[in-house]
Amino acid sequence: MVKQQWYIIKTQQGHCKIMSVETETAPEAEKIWGPFNSQEEAITRRVGLIRAGQCQPI
C-alpha cells in the first residue's frame, strides 16, 4: 500500500491550499511546501505558515 503524501500550495492570491500528491499541482502555484506524511501534519504546518505571515487565511 502506497502512503499518500500531502503538499501545501501557495496561490498567487497568497492563500495556501492543502493538496495530495495525486492532485495535479495548480498552475498558479507560487510556492510549494512538502511532502507531508499526513493531511493532519499538512494542516498543522499551514496554520504555522499563516501565523508566520507566509500565507493568508481563507
HUVEN-V129609 format. One record per helix or strand. SS is the DSSP state (~ for helix, > for strand). FROM is the first residue (numbers start at 1). LEN is the number of residues. If there is no record, write none. Layout:
# HUVEN-V129609
ss: [SS;SS]
from: [FROM;FROM]
len: [LEN;LEN]
This chain:
# HUVEN-V129609
ss: [>;>;>;~;>]
from: [6;15;31;39;56]
len: [5;6;6;13;1]
